[in-house]
Structures are given as structure tokens and as C-alpha cells.
Amino acid sequence: MDLPFIAVPSYEAPAPGAASGAASDTASPGAASPDSAPLDPPEPWPSQVPTEAESSDGPARGAFVRRANTAVLGALAGYAEEPGVTDLFVNGDAGLWIDRGRGAERVRDWDRDEAEVRELAVRLVAVGGRHIDEATPCVDVRLGDGIRVHAVLPPVSSTGTLLSVRLPHADGFTLAELERAGMFAEPGAAAGQTPAAETRIGARLRRAVHARENLLVTGAAGCGKTTLLAALLAEAAPGERIVTIEDVAELRIRHPHVVGLEARQANLEGAGRLGLDSLLREALRMRPDRLVVGECRGSEIRELLAALNTGHDGGAGTLHANSLADVPARLEALGSLARMSAEAVARQTVSAIGLVLHLEQHGGVRRLAALGRFVLDDRGRLLVVDDGEDEATA
């Protein structure tokens, strides 16, 4: 029997005074005491502040500058406010690393012991409306309007309490802004230029959205899958209803009619869990014009393929894969979790997915590396080929 749908609103910080006794790590870098500042609810989202990497026409090539309210991050807030920061990593008492788009760099003035890092992890997870302890040592949460925090406690982590923080752009990016930023450029293309190839790719992506092709965005973690997917969905007609389903809500879509469902972990008694597979079934009853699964990572691939094969055009999802050629194997692996044969996955995928967009990140530069589509080989197995080509991608 299917789990009933329970509407769980996105987490909002309590009103001022609701938790007046709560304390937090200080937000300024280099501060010595973790209890010197209260964990206040975030202020309203500030407007984006242009930097040298941006202009009035959008971000410059290769620049993915973001401005998000980081007050909820406590001792990490000051570091998260630095221009260009995309990720923060705390590795127990070993230190803090920051990624400004050039790879992780160690912060020399960060000094927190294991107990302080663990306390920070517990507080951040609690702010996100979830819990972390020895029974549930690995937790993913969303803070505010999209800051994603992943925490792992010992003994699952053999190197102390781990925190991974993903910082979103305050307003997201449009497809045109990503195009100007160089996401569709060839490696080594000169900055400030928009080659004809980029224009063709941008036009191809817009045609895919307007023609309601089902899209699959693939790539490694942190390569910009969610950013690109949100920009593509923003191109949908304003009269369309977009329903998103995510494990942790990250999609920030500039569209007037977007509703989102977010998975929920079980409570301390082990009850109340709502997974992506259950939410996907509920979303189908909400009359979506476009059905979006933020990331396919398990047996929900069965429900998604079934939905996209029954008239729900214009849908989309993301998938972790190292290369375009690896996508069929990843889909087969997920299908096996749903007890689907490789042949069943292949037939349904070819029918359901119209275009595959594979992203890569090299030297801090995120770009669209390849466009592909699915076909069947002579044995009925799944292959991916270059979009418009007849040869299988190597």
C-alpha cells in the first residue's frame, strides 16, 4: 500500500524570539568562541551585489558568483560571504577548505576542535528540520532558500565530523546568462566572446524545452547540473505547471508556477519517511505540465520512466555520470534497484528521454561537454549517441 502524501512545507526559520535561548557559532572568520553569537533566523534575501566578475548583462565567462543569505551557517557564515565561494568543507579538527571555483583551498585561520565541529553540525542539521546522531549519522538538509548542508558523524567518518556546504546563487541563472558565462563554450575559448557554436547550442536547448522534449542532465557532483536544469525550466511557457521532486530542495527556477515536494527522513521512532518514489507517485496526481526529479539515485527511476512514457512530456531530471558514454550503465544500475532488466530499462529510456546533456568541470570551469540521445543496439541494449549523429559515443 502506497504511503499517503503528507504536505510538508519548506523549512522556514522561526520568528525572532521563538528560540531566544539558542546559541550559535560566531559568523566572523577567525573568532575564537563558538558560542559568542546567537543562531538568529536569516534576514530577507539581499539583492545580488555585482562584482568584478559580473556586469549588468549577467555573469562574465566562467564566473558563477553567488549571493545567498549565509547567516544560518554560524561560524562558517563569514567565509561563505566571500565573493565566488561555491563550497565549504570542514574535515573534523583537520581544518576548513573553501572552493572559489579554482579547487579546494585550506583556510589557515580556522581553528575548531572535533567537539566544536560536531556541535556545529548538529545545530545546522536541526535548523534544517532534521536530526543527526549515532543512529542517523549521515544527513542532507536545506537551509533557508537553498543552502545545502551534508553532515557525517563518526564512526561512519573515520576522520571526525564532516561538513560539506553547497552555496546557491541567490537568484539562479537564466539560460542567456549561462551562455554568456561560457557554459556552452569549447575549452580554451576566449573570454567575452559568444561563438556561433554557443549560439547554436543555446538555440538547440531552447527548442528542446519549447518542443517539450524530456531532458536528462548528467555529470559529476558540483558540475552545474541543477543550475543548468533550473535555467532550462525557466524557458517553459508561463502557463505551464512545474512540479519538482527532490531529496533536498535545490532547484531555483525563475518561473511563475513552480511547486516543490521534498523528501522526508524517518523520525526518531523510524516512522514518517517519504522517499522520492512515494513523492513521485503523489506528484503525478497534481496534474503537472512538467514533472522534474532533481536527482535520480534509486528505484524511483522506474516511476519516472513510467511517467514520462505515459504522456508527461517536458519532464526532466539529473543523474550522476562520469561521461556521456557511462550514462546507459548508470541507468541500468538504477533500474536493477527497481528490479528492472537491462532490456526493460533500455526500451523505456529510448521512449522516455529525448535529449541528454552532459556537463563537465575542469579547473573550476563548468561547461556543457556533449549533447546526446538514446538508441538501441542490435541486441536491444541501451546506447547513447551524439545528438544528430549516428555513431555511438565512445
ABEGO torsion letter per residue (X at the ends): XBBBBBBBBBBBBBBBGABAABBBBBABBGBABAAABBBBBBBBBBBBBBBAABBAAEBBBGBBBBBBBAAAAEAAAAAAABBGBABBBBBEAAEBBBBAGAEBBBBAABBBBAAAAAAAAAAAAAAAGBBBBAABABBBBBBEAGBBBBBBBOAABAAEBBBBBBBBBAAEBBAAAAAAAGAABBBGBBBGBBBAAAAAAAAAAAAAAAAGBBBBBBEBBGAGAAAAAAAAAAABBAABBBBBBBABBABBBBBABBBBBBBBBBBAAGBGBBBAAAAAAAAAAAGBABBBBABBABAAAAAAAAAAAAGBBGBBBBBBBABAAAAAAAAAAAAAAAGBBAAAAAAAAAAABABBBBBBBBGGBBBBABBBBBBBBAAGBBBBBBBGBABBBX
